[in-house]
Amino acid sequence: MLRKEKCTGDPVRRLGNDLVFQQLAEANLETLKQNKVKKIVSICPHCVRTIAEDWKDFGISPEIEHHSEFLARHVDKLPHPSGNGTIVYHDPCYLGRYRNVYEEPRAVAALAGNLIEPPRNRERSFCCGAGGGLAFLGEETGERVSHNRVAELVATGAQTIGTACPFCNTMFRDALAEKGPSAPQLLDIAQLTARGLEQR
């Protein structure tokens, strides 16, 4: 485990601060080099893309994959939680449209229940509202993107909303708070998998 790890710089780059992004990228690359890191597994699609693509201008970064890809490669070893509740999976932009990763998180989520799809899914999925720095700025007018997407996910009738991105999780948690106690549960696919471990 790294003790001096810094943010990858994704938020500041999306907000236009390339100087701070460069400083973060260079500092992180040096830390990874000193620690002889060969491969990284991340829960954040934004970090995966930033390390794999944006850091190329400042050095060679280790191989990186999203935790959905890691879990899917070991799907035969994962627990199968009991119960047959319904789960609607939301495709994060930086995992789906930017990296074409669609099947892996579904394979993991489907272990925990009956997987259903929202009307807009896969390459036509709708953003959670965090992209481009909106997680920190918010919309100036109109309905919040996160509220629009949550309404769509809730309308599926699923008992659980499955995510694979901490940005999506944060945006949806805020929007679901307004739905009250009847709102579906919000869990990352790793949390869905962990249910099975708790039942062993």
PyMOL CGO cylinders between C-alpha atoms (Angstrom):
from pymol import cmd
from pymol.cgo import CYLINDER

trace = [
    CYLINDER, 0.00, 0.00, 0.00, 1.30, 3.44, -0.94, 0.3, 1, 1, 1, 1, 1, 1,
    CYLINDER, 1.30, 3.44, -0.94, 1.52, 5.96, 1.88, 0.3, 1, 1, 1, 1, 1, 1,
    CYLINDER, 1.52, 5.96, 1.88, 2.23, 9.07, -0.20, 0.3, 1, 1, 1, 1, 1, 1,
    CYLINDER, 2.23, 9.07, -0.20, -0.32, 8.51, -2.92, 0.3, 1, 1, 1, 1, 1, 1,
    CYLINDER, -0.32, 8.51, -2.92, -1.95, 11.66, -4.30, 0.3, 1, 1, 1, 1, 1, 1,
    CYLINDER, -1.95, 11.66, -4.30, -5.06, 12.24, -6.40, 0.3, 1, 1, 1, 1, 1, 1,
    CYLINDER, -5.06, 12.24, -6.40, -4.53, 11.27, -10.04, 0.3, 1, 1, 1, 1, 1, 1,
    CYLINDER, -4.53, 11.27, -10.04, -5.47, 14.79, -11.07, 0.3, 1, 1, 1, 1, 1, 1,
    CYLINDER, -5.47, 14.79, -11.07, -8.57, 13.92, -13.06, 0.3, 1, 1, 1, 1, 1, 1,
    CYLINDER, -8.57, 13.92, -13.06, -10.82, 16.58, -11.44, 0.3, 1, 1, 1, 1, 1, 1,
    CYLINDER, -10.82, 16.58, -11.44, -8.34, 19.44, -11.87, 0.3, 1, 1, 1, 1, 1, 1,
    CYLINDER, -8.34, 19.44, -11.87, -7.64, 18.49, -15.49, 0.3, 1, 1, 1, 1, 1, 1,
    CYLINDER, -7.64, 18.49, -15.49, -11.36, 18.42, -16.32, 0.3, 1, 1, 1, 1, 1, 1,
    CYLINDER, -11.36, 18.42, -16.32, -11.68, 21.85, -14.68, 0.3, 1, 1, 1, 1, 1, 1,
    CYLINDER, -11.68, 21.85, -14.68, -8.80, 23.18, -16.80, 0.3, 1, 1, 1, 1, 1, 1,
    CYLINDER, -8.80, 23.18, -16.80, -5.90, 23.42, -14.33, 0.3, 1, 1, 1, 1, 1, 1,
    CYLINDER, -5.90, 23.42, -14.33, -3.20, 21.70, -16.37, 0.3, 1, 1, 1, 1, 1, 1,
    CYLINDER, -3.20, 21.70, -16.37, -0.36, 22.96, -14.18, 0.3, 1, 1, 1, 1, 1, 1,
    CYLINDER, -0.36, 22.96, -14.18, -1.68, 21.23, -11.04, 0.3, 1, 1, 1, 1, 1, 1,
    CYLINDER, -1.68, 21.23, -11.04, -2.50, 18.16, -13.12, 0.3, 1, 1, 1, 1, 1, 1,
    CYLINDER, -2.50, 18.16, -13.12, 1.09, 17.95, -14.36, 0.3, 1, 1, 1, 1, 1, 1,
    CYLINDER, 1.09, 17.95, -14.36, 2.44, 18.30, -10.82, 0.3, 1, 1, 1, 1, 1, 1,
    CYLINDER, 2.44, 18.30, -10.82, 0.17, 15.52, -9.56, 0.3, 1, 1, 1, 1, 1, 1,
    CYLINDER, 0.17, 15.52, -9.56, 0.96, 13.22, -12.47, 0.3, 1, 1, 1, 1, 1, 1,
    CYLINDER, 0.96, 13.22, -12.47, 4.72, 13.66, -12.10, 0.3, 1, 1, 1, 1, 1, 1,
    CYLINDER, 4.72, 13.66, -12.10, 4.65, 13.22, -8.32, 0.3, 1, 1, 1, 1, 1, 1,
    CYLINDER, 4.65, 13.22, -8.32, 2.53, 10.07, -8.57, 0.3, 1, 1, 1, 1, 1, 1,
    CYLINDER, 2.53, 10.07, -8.57, 4.68, 8.57, -11.33, 0.3, 1, 1, 1, 1, 1, 1,
    CYLINDER, 4.68, 8.57, -11.33, 7.78, 9.11, -9.22, 0.3, 1, 1, 1, 1, 1, 1,
    CYLINDER, 7.78, 9.11, -9.22, 6.13, 7.48, -6.18, 0.3, 1, 1, 1, 1, 1, 1,
    CYLINDER, 6.13, 7.48, -6.18, 5.04, 4.47, -8.25, 0.3, 1, 1, 1, 1, 1, 1,
    CYLINDER, 5.04, 4.47, -8.25, 8.53, 4.16, -9.73, 0.3, 1, 1, 1, 1, 1, 1,
    CYLINDER, 8.53, 4.16, -9.73, 10.18, 4.27, -6.30, 0.3, 1, 1, 1, 1, 1, 1,
    CYLINDER, 10.18, 4.27, -6.30, 7.84, 1.58, -5.03, 0.3, 1, 1, 1, 1, 1, 1,
    CYLINDER, 7.84, 1.58, -5.03, 8.35, -0.59, -8.14, 0.3, 1, 1, 1, 1, 1, 1,
    CYLINDER, 8.35, -0.59, -8.14, 4.60, -0.78, -8.79, 0.3, 1, 1, 1, 1, 1, 1,
    CYLINDER, 4.60, -0.78, -8.79, 3.83, -3.03, -11.76, 0.3, 1, 1, 1, 1, 1, 1,
    CYLINDER, 3.83, -3.03, -11.76, 0.03, -3.05, -11.79, 0.3, 1, 1, 1, 1, 1, 1,
    CYLINDER, 0.03, -3.05, -11.79, -2.82, -1.05, -10.25, 0.3, 1, 1, 1, 1, 1, 1,
    CYLINDER, -2.82, -1.05, -10.25, -6.44, -1.99, -9.59, 0.3, 1, 1, 1, 1, 1, 1,
    CYLINDER, -6.44, -1.99, -9.59, -8.73, 1.00, -9.07, 0.3, 1, 1, 1, 1, 1, 1,
    CYLINDER, -8.73, 1.00, -9.07, -12.40, 1.38, -8.15, 0.3, 1, 1, 1, 1, 1, 1,
    CYLINDER, -12.40, 1.38, -8.15, -12.56, 4.66, -10.08, 0.3, 1, 1, 1, 1, 1, 1,
    CYLINDER, -12.56, 4.66, -10.08, -13.02, 4.69, -13.88, 0.3, 1, 1, 1, 1, 1, 1,
    CYLINDER, -13.02, 4.69, -13.88, -11.86, 8.32, -13.92, 0.3, 1, 1, 1, 1, 1, 1,
    CYLINDER, -11.86, 8.32, -13.92, -8.55, 7.33, -12.33, 0.3, 1, 1, 1, 1, 1, 1,
    CYLINDER, -8.55, 7.33, -12.33, -8.16, 4.37, -14.70, 0.3, 1, 1, 1, 1, 1, 1,
    CYLINDER, -8.16, 4.37, -14.70, -8.52, 6.57, -17.75, 0.3, 1, 1, 1, 1, 1, 1,
    CYLINDER, -8.52, 6.57, -17.75, -6.35, 9.35, -16.34, 0.3, 1, 1, 1, 1, 1, 1,
    CYLINDER, -6.35, 9.35, -16.34, -3.49, 6.99, -15.45, 0.3, 1, 1, 1, 1, 1, 1,
    CYLINDER, -3.49, 6.99, -15.45, -3.75, 4.95, -18.64, 0.3, 1, 1, 1, 1, 1, 1,
    CYLINDER, -3.75, 4.95, -18.64, -4.16, 7.86, -21.05, 0.3, 1, 1, 1, 1, 1, 1,
    CYLINDER, -4.16, 7.86, -21.05, -3.47, 11.31, -19.61, 0.3, 1, 1, 1, 1, 1, 1,
    CYLINDER, -3.47, 11.31, -19.61, -0.30, 10.45, -17.71, 0.3, 1, 1, 1, 1, 1, 1,
    CYLINDER, -0.30, 10.45, -17.71, 1.40, 9.33, -20.93, 0.3, 1, 1, 1, 1, 1, 1,
    CYLINDER, 1.40, 9.33, -20.93, 2.62, 12.89, -21.49, 0.3, 1, 1, 1, 1, 1, 1,
    CYLINDER, 2.62, 12.89, -21.49, 4.69, 12.74, -18.29, 0.3, 1, 1, 1, 1, 1, 1,
    CYLINDER, 4.69, 12.74, -18.29, 6.13, 9.22, -18.17, 0.3, 1, 1, 1, 1, 1, 1,
    CYLINDER, 6.13, 9.22, -18.17, 5.32, 5.54, -18.32, 0.3, 1, 1, 1, 1, 1, 1,
    CYLINDER, 5.32, 5.54, -18.32, 2.70, 4.44, -15.82, 0.3, 1, 1, 1, 1, 1, 1,
    CYLINDER, 2.70, 4.44, -15.82, 2.06, 0.91, -14.56, 0.3, 1, 1, 1, 1, 1, 1,
    CYLINDER, 2.06, 0.91, -14.56, -0.65, -1.25, -16.07, 0.3, 1, 1, 1, 1, 1, 1,
    CYLINDER, -0.65, -1.25, -16.07, -4.04, -0.41, -14.58, 0.3, 1, 1, 1, 1, 1, 1,
    CYLINDER, -4.04, -0.41, -14.58, -7.46, -2.01, -14.64, 0.3, 1, 1, 1, 1, 1, 1,
    CYLINDER, -7.46, -2.01, -14.64, -10.83, -1.27, -13.13, 0.3, 1, 1, 1, 1, 1, 1,
    CYLINDER, -10.83, -1.27, -13.13, -12.03, -3.46, -10.28, 0.3, 1, 1, 1, 1, 1, 1,
    CYLINDER, -12.03, -3.46, -10.28, -14.94, -4.70, -12.41, 0.3, 1, 1, 1, 1, 1, 1,
    CYLINDER, -14.94, -4.70, -12.41, -12.42, -6.20, -14.84, 0.3, 1, 1, 1, 1, 1, 1,
    CYLINDER, -12.42, -6.20, -14.84, -10.45, -7.74, -11.99, 0.3, 1, 1, 1, 1, 1, 1,
    CYLINDER, -10.45, -7.74, -11.99, -13.56, -9.22, -10.38, 0.3, 1, 1, 1, 1, 1, 1,
    CYLINDER, -13.56, -9.22, -10.38, -14.90, -10.51, -13.70, 0.3, 1, 1, 1, 1, 1, 1,
    CYLINDER, -14.90, -10.51, -13.70, -11.65, -12.35, -14.37, 0.3, 1, 1, 1, 1, 1, 1,
    CYLINDER, -11.65, -12.35, -14.37, -12.18, -14.17, -11.07, 0.3, 1, 1, 1, 1, 1, 1,
    CYLINDER, -12.18, -14.17, -11.07, -15.95, -14.51, -11.35, 0.3, 1, 1, 1, 1, 1, 1,
    CYLINDER, -15.95, -14.51, -11.35, -15.78, -18.29, -10.95, 0.3, 1, 1, 1, 1, 1, 1,
    CYLINDER, -15.78, -18.29, -10.95, -14.27, -17.78, -7.48, 0.3, 1, 1, 1, 1, 1, 1,
    CYLINDER, -14.27, -17.78, -7.48, -16.73, -15.13, -6.32, 0.3, 1, 1, 1, 1, 1, 1,
    CYLINDER, -16.73, -15.13, -6.32, -19.53, -15.93, -3.85, 0.3, 1, 1, 1, 1, 1, 1,
    CYLINDER, -19.53, -15.93, -3.85, -23.14, -16.06, -4.99, 0.3, 1, 1, 1, 1, 1, 1,
    CYLINDER, -23.14, -16.06, -4.99, -25.22, -14.18, -2.39, 0.3, 1, 1, 1, 1, 1, 1,
    CYLINDER, -25.22, -14.18, -2.39, -28.55, -15.74, -1.58, 0.3, 1, 1, 1, 1, 1, 1,
    CYLINDER, -28.55, -15.74, -1.58, -31.71, -13.97, -2.62, 0.3, 1, 1, 1, 1, 1, 1,
    CYLINDER, -31.71, -13.97, -2.62, -33.15, -13.04, -5.95, 0.3, 1, 1, 1, 1, 1, 1,
    CYLINDER, -33.15, -13.04, -5.95, -33.69, -9.30, -5.67, 0.3, 1, 1, 1, 1, 1, 1,
    CYLINDER, -33.69, -9.30, -5.67, -33.58, -7.07, -8.73, 0.3, 1, 1, 1, 1, 1, 1,
    CYLINDER, -33.58, -7.07, -8.73, -30.56, -4.94, -9.55, 0.3, 1, 1, 1, 1, 1, 1,
    CYLINDER, -30.56, -4.94, -9.55, -30.43, -2.17, -12.14, 0.3, 1, 1, 1, 1, 1, 1,
    CYLINDER, -30.43, -2.17, -12.14, -26.88, -1.44, -13.26, 0.3, 1, 1, 1, 1, 1, 1,
    CYLINDER, -26.88, -1.44, -13.26, -25.79, 2.07, -14.28, 0.3, 1, 1, 1, 1, 1, 1,
    CYLINDER, -25.79, 2.07, -14.28, -22.96, 2.35, -16.84, 0.3, 1, 1, 1, 1, 1, 1,
    CYLINDER, -22.96, 2.35, -16.84, -20.40, 4.96, -15.75, 0.3, 1, 1, 1, 1, 1, 1,
    CYLINDER, -20.40, 4.96, -15.75, -19.29, 7.14, -18.67, 0.3, 1, 1, 1, 1, 1, 1,
    CYLINDER, -19.29, 7.14, -18.67, -15.59, 6.65, -18.05, 0.3, 1, 1, 1, 1, 1, 1,
    CYLINDER, -15.59, 6.65, -18.05, -15.95, 2.88, -17.86, 0.3, 1, 1, 1, 1, 1, 1,
    CYLINDER, -15.95, 2.88, -17.86, -18.47, 2.33, -20.65, 0.3, 1, 1, 1, 1, 1, 1,
    CYLINDER, -18.47, 2.33, -20.65, -18.24, 4.90, -23.41, 0.3, 1, 1, 1, 1, 1, 1,
    CYLINDER, -18.24, 4.90, -23.41, -14.61, 5.81, -22.79, 0.3, 1, 1, 1, 1, 1, 1,
    CYLINDER, -14.61, 5.81, -22.79, -13.23, 2.27, -22.29, 0.3, 1, 1, 1, 1, 1, 1,
    CYLINDER, -13.23, 2.27, -22.29, -15.92, 0.01, -23.79, 0.3, 1, 1, 1, 1, 1, 1,
    CYLINDER, -15.92, 0.01, -23.79, -16.24, -2.01, -20.56, 0.3, 1, 1, 1, 1, 1, 1,
    CYLINDER, -16.24, -2.01, -20.56, -19.84, -3.20, -20.38, 0.3, 1, 1, 1, 1, 1, 1,
    CYLINDER, -19.84, -3.20, -20.38, -19.97, -6.95, -19.80, 0.3, 1, 1, 1, 1, 1, 1,
    CYLINDER, -19.97, -6.95, -19.80, -17.54, -7.25, -16.88, 0.3, 1, 1, 1, 1, 1, 1,
    CYLINDER, -17.54, -7.25, -16.88, -19.50, -5.21, -14.30, 0.3, 1, 1, 1, 1, 1, 1,
    CYLINDER, -19.50, -5.21, -14.30, -22.72, -6.90, -15.38, 0.3, 1, 1, 1, 1, 1, 1,
    CYLINDER, -22.72, -6.90, -15.38, -21.20, -10.34, -14.91, 0.3, 1, 1, 1, 1, 1, 1,
    CYLINDER, -21.20, -10.34, -14.91, -20.27, -9.37, -11.33, 0.3, 1, 1, 1, 1, 1, 1,
    CYLINDER, -20.27, -9.37, -11.33, -23.58, -7.66, -10.50, 0.3, 1, 1, 1, 1, 1, 1,
    CYLINDER, -23.58, -7.66, -10.50, -25.62, -10.56, -11.88, 0.3, 1, 1, 1, 1, 1, 1,
    CYLINDER, -25.62, -10.56, -11.88, -24.20, -12.86, -9.21, 0.3, 1, 1, 1, 1, 1, 1,
    CYLINDER, -24.20, -12.86, -9.21, -26.16, -10.95, -6.58, 0.3, 1, 1, 1, 1, 1, 1,
    CYLINDER, -26.16, -10.95, -6.58, -29.62, -10.99, -8.12, 0.3, 1, 1, 1, 1, 1, 1,
    CYLINDER, -29.62, -10.99, -8.12, -31.78, -10.54, -11.19, 0.3, 1, 1, 1, 1, 1, 1,
    CYLINDER, -31.78, -10.54, -11.19, -30.09, -7.93, -13.37, 0.3, 1, 1, 1, 1, 1, 1,
    CYLINDER, -30.09, -7.93, -13.37, -32.34, -5.54, -15.28, 0.3, 1, 1, 1, 1, 1, 1,
    CYLINDER, -32.34, -5.54, -15.28, -31.47, -2.65, -17.60, 0.3, 1, 1, 1, 1, 1, 1,
    CYLINDER, -31.47, -2.65, -17.60, -32.58, 0.99, -17.51, 0.3, 1, 1, 1, 1, 1, 1,
    CYLINDER, -32.58, 0.99, -17.51, -33.97, 2.44, -20.77, 0.3, 1, 1, 1, 1, 1, 1,
    CYLINDER, -33.97, 2.44, -20.77, -30.65, 4.17, -21.51, 0.3, 1, 1, 1, 1, 1, 1,
    CYLINDER, -30.65, 4.17, -21.51, -27.77, 1.75, -21.08, 0.3, 1, 1, 1, 1, 1, 1,
    CYLINDER, -27.77, 1.75, -21.08, -24.36, 0.70, -22.40, 0.3, 1, 1, 1, 1, 1, 1,
    CYLINDER, -24.36, 0.70, -22.40, -23.06, 3.13, -25.05, 0.3, 1, 1, 1, 1, 1, 1,
    CYLINDER, -23.06, 3.13, -25.05, -26.32, 5.12, -24.80, 0.3, 1, 1, 1, 1, 1, 1,
    CYLINDER, -26.32, 5.12, -24.80, -26.19, 5.39, -21.00, 0.3, 1, 1, 1, 1, 1, 1,
    CYLINDER, -26.19, 5.39, -21.00, -26.95, 8.71, -19.34, 0.3, 1, 1, 1, 1, 1, 1,
    CYLINDER, -26.95, 8.71, -19.34, -24.32, 10.48, -17.24, 0.3, 1, 1, 1, 1, 1, 1,
    CYLINDER, -24.32, 10.48, -17.24, -24.64, 10.61, -13.44, 0.3, 1, 1, 1, 1, 1, 1,
    CYLINDER, -24.64, 10.61, -13.44, -23.92, 14.35, -13.57, 0.3, 1, 1, 1, 1, 1, 1,
    CYLINDER, -23.92, 14.35, -13.57, -20.37, 14.33, -12.18, 0.3, 1, 1, 1, 1, 1, 1,
    CYLINDER, -20.37, 14.33, -12.18, -18.45, 14.55, -15.45, 0.3, 1, 1, 1, 1, 1, 1,
    CYLINDER, -18.45, 14.55, -15.45, -16.46, 17.56, -16.59, 0.3, 1, 1, 1, 1, 1, 1,
    CYLINDER, -16.46, 17.56, -16.59, -16.12, 18.88, -13.05, 0.3, 1, 1, 1, 1, 1, 1,
    CYLINDER, -16.12, 18.88, -13.05, -19.88, 19.12, -12.41, 0.3, 1, 1, 1, 1, 1, 1,
    CYLINDER, -19.88, 19.12, -12.41, -19.43, 17.03, -9.27, 0.3, 1, 1, 1, 1, 1, 1,
    CYLINDER, -19.43, 17.03, -9.27, -17.81, 20.13, -7.78, 0.3, 1, 1, 1, 1, 1, 1,
    CYLINDER, -17.81, 20.13, -7.78, -19.61, 22.91, -9.63, 0.3, 1, 1, 1, 1, 1, 1,
    CYLINDER, -19.61, 22.91, -9.63, -23.16, 21.68, -10.11, 0.3, 1, 1, 1, 1, 1, 1,
    CYLINDER, -23.16, 21.68, -10.11, -25.60, 22.83, -12.76, 0.3, 1, 1, 1, 1, 1, 1,
    CYLINDER, -25.60, 22.83, -12.76, -26.44, 26.52, -12.88, 0.3, 1, 1, 1, 1, 1, 1,
    CYLINDER, -26.44, 26.52, -12.88, -30.01, 26.10, -14.16, 0.3, 1, 1, 1, 1, 1, 1,
    CYLINDER, -30.01, 26.10, -14.16, -32.58, 23.39, -14.72, 0.3, 1, 1, 1, 1, 1, 1,
    CYLINDER, -32.58, 23.39, -14.72, -32.96, 19.90, -13.31, 0.3, 1, 1, 1, 1, 1, 1,
    CYLINDER, -32.96, 19.90, -13.31, -29.82, 18.30, -11.97, 0.3, 1, 1, 1, 1, 1, 1,
    CYLINDER, -29.82, 18.30, -11.97, -28.48, 15.53, -14.21, 0.3, 1, 1, 1, 1, 1, 1,
    CYLINDER, -28.48, 15.53, -14.21, -28.13, 13.19, -11.22, 0.3, 1, 1, 1, 1, 1, 1,
    CYLINDER, -28.13, 13.19, -11.22, -31.80, 13.62, -10.31, 0.3, 1, 1, 1, 1, 1, 1,
    CYLINDER, -31.80, 13.62, -10.31, -32.85, 12.94, -13.90, 0.3, 1, 1, 1, 1, 1, 1,
    CYLINDER, -32.85, 12.94, -13.90, -30.84, 9.71, -14.03, 0.3, 1, 1, 1, 1, 1, 1,
    CYLINDER, -30.84, 9.71, -14.03, -31.94, 8.53, -10.57, 0.3, 1, 1, 1, 1, 1, 1,
    CYLINDER, -31.94, 8.53, -10.57, -35.59, 9.02, -11.52, 0.3, 1, 1, 1, 1, 1, 1,
    CYLINDER, -35.59, 9.02, -11.52, -34.99, 6.78, -14.51, 0.3, 1, 1, 1, 1, 1, 1,
    CYLINDER, -34.99, 6.78, -14.51, -33.22, 4.10, -12.45, 0.3, 1, 1, 1, 1, 1, 1,
    CYLINDER, -33.22, 4.10, -12.45, -35.88, 4.16, -9.72, 0.3, 1, 1, 1, 1, 1, 1,
    CYLINDER, -35.88, 4.16, -9.72, -38.63, 3.84, -12.34, 0.3, 1, 1, 1, 1, 1, 1,
    CYLINDER, -38.63, 3.84, -12.34, -37.31, 0.38, -13.28, 0.3, 1, 1, 1, 1, 1, 1,
    CYLINDER, -37.31, 0.38, -13.28, -38.62, -0.88, -9.93, 0.3, 1, 1, 1, 1, 1, 1,
    CYLINDER, -38.62, -0.88, -9.93, -35.28, -2.45, -9.03, 0.3, 1, 1, 1, 1, 1, 1,
    CYLINDER, -35.28, -2.45, -9.03, -34.56, -3.01, -5.35, 0.3, 1, 1, 1, 1, 1, 1,
    CYLINDER, -34.56, -3.01, -5.35, -30.89, -2.10, -5.77, 0.3, 1, 1, 1, 1, 1, 1,
    CYLINDER, -30.89, -2.10, -5.77, -29.00, 0.33, -7.98, 0.3, 1, 1, 1, 1, 1, 1,
    CYLINDER, -29.00, 0.33, -7.98, -25.59, -1.07, -8.87, 0.3, 1, 1, 1, 1, 1, 1,
    CYLINDER, -25.59, -1.07, -8.87, -22.72, 1.28, -9.64, 0.3, 1, 1, 1, 1, 1, 1,
    CYLINDER, -22.72, 1.28, -9.64, -19.05, 0.88, -10.52, 0.3, 1, 1, 1, 1, 1, 1,
    CYLINDER, -19.05, 0.88, -10.52, -17.75, 4.41, -9.92, 0.3, 1, 1, 1, 1, 1, 1,
    CYLINDER, -17.75, 4.41, -9.92, -17.37, 6.49, -6.74, 0.3, 1, 1, 1, 1, 1, 1,
    CYLINDER, -17.37, 6.49, -6.74, -18.47, 9.63, -8.59, 0.3, 1, 1, 1, 1, 1, 1,
    CYLINDER, -18.47, 9.63, -8.59, -21.72, 7.96, -9.68, 0.3, 1, 1, 1, 1, 1, 1,
    CYLINDER, -21.72, 7.96, -9.68, -22.21, 6.64, -6.16, 0.3, 1, 1, 1, 1, 1, 1,
    CYLINDER, -22.21, 6.64, -6.16, -21.86, 10.11, -4.64, 0.3, 1, 1, 1, 1, 1, 1,
    CYLINDER, -21.86, 10.11, -4.64, -24.15, 11.78, -7.16, 0.3, 1, 1, 1, 1, 1, 1,
    CYLINDER, -24.15, 11.78, -7.16, -26.86, 9.13, -6.82, 0.3, 1, 1, 1, 1, 1, 1,
    CYLINDER, -26.86, 9.13, -6.82, -26.66, 9.07, -3.01, 0.3, 1, 1, 1, 1, 1, 1,
    CYLINDER, -26.66, 9.07, -3.01, -27.50, 12.76, -2.94, 0.3, 1, 1, 1, 1, 1, 1,
    CYLINDER, -27.50, 12.76, -2.94, -30.37, 12.38, -5.39, 0.3, 1, 1, 1, 1, 1, 1,
    CYLINDER, -30.37, 12.38, -5.39, -31.79, 9.30, -3.66, 0.3, 1, 1, 1, 1, 1, 1,
    CYLINDER, -31.79, 9.30, -3.66, -31.90, 11.13, -0.34, 0.3, 1, 1, 1, 1, 1, 1,
    CYLINDER, -31.90, 11.13, -0.34, -34.91, 13.02, -1.66, 0.3, 1, 1, 1, 1, 1, 1,
    CYLINDER, -34.91, 13.02, -1.66, -36.76, 9.78, -2.42, 0.3, 1, 1, 1, 1, 1, 1,
    CYLINDER, -36.76, 9.78, -2.42, -37.13, 8.91, 1.27, 0.3, 1, 1, 1, 1, 1, 1,
    CYLINDER, -37.13, 8.91, 1.27, -37.15, 5.46, 2.88, 0.3, 1, 1, 1, 1, 1, 1,
    CYLINDER, -37.15, 5.46, 2.88, -38.74, 3.81, -0.16, 0.3, 1, 1, 1, 1, 1, 1,
    CYLINDER, -38.74, 3.81, -0.16, -35.65, 4.53, -2.30, 0.3, 1, 1, 1, 1, 1, 1,
    CYLINDER, -35.65, 4.53, -2.30, -33.75, 1.52, -3.63, 0.3, 1, 1, 1, 1, 1, 1,
    CYLINDER, -33.75, 1.52, -3.63, -30.44, 0.58, -2.04, 0.3, 1, 1, 1, 1, 1, 1,
    CYLINDER, -30.44, 0.58, -2.04, -27.32, 1.96, -3.71, 0.3, 1, 1, 1, 1, 1, 1,
    CYLINDER, -27.32, 1.96, -3.71, -24.28, -0.34, -3.83, 0.3, 1, 1, 1, 1, 1, 1,
    CYLINDER, -24.28, -0.34, -3.83, -21.05, -0.65, -5.76, 0.3, 1, 1, 1, 1, 1, 1,
    CYLINDER, -21.05, -0.65, -5.76, -20.63, -3.99, -7.54, 0.3, 1, 1, 1, 1, 1, 1,
    CYLINDER, -20.63, -3.99, -7.54, -17.88, -4.86, -5.06, 0.3, 1, 1, 1, 1, 1, 1,
    CYLINDER, -17.88, -4.86, -5.06, -20.36, -4.32, -2.21, 0.3, 1, 1, 1, 1, 1, 1,
    CYLINDER, -20.36, -4.32, -2.21, -22.83, -6.59, -3.98, 0.3, 1, 1, 1, 1, 1, 1,
    CYLINDER, -22.83, -6.59, -3.98, -20.13, -9.25, -4.12, 0.3, 1, 1, 1, 1, 1, 1,
    CYLINDER, -20.13, -9.25, -4.12, -19.25, -8.71, -0.46, 0.3, 1, 1, 1, 1, 1, 1,
    CYLINDER, -19.25, -8.71, -0.46, -22.77, -9.69, 0.53, 0.3, 1, 1, 1, 1, 1, 1,
    CYLINDER, -22.77, -9.69, 0.53, -21.86, -13.25, -0.40, 0.3, 1, 1, 1, 1, 1, 1,
    CYLINDER, -21.86, -13.25, -0.40, -18.79, -13.17, 1.81, 0.3, 1, 1, 1, 1, 1, 1,
    CYLINDER, -18.79, -13.17, 1.81, -20.92, -12.09, 4.76, 0.3, 1, 1, 1, 1, 1, 1,
    CYLINDER, -20.92, -12.09, 4.76, -23.26, -15.04, 4.20, 0.3, 1, 1, 1, 1, 1, 1,
    CYLINDER, -23.26, -15.04, 4.20, -20.49, -17.65, 4.29, 0.3, 1, 1, 1, 1, 1, 1,
]
cmd.load_cgo(trace, "trace")
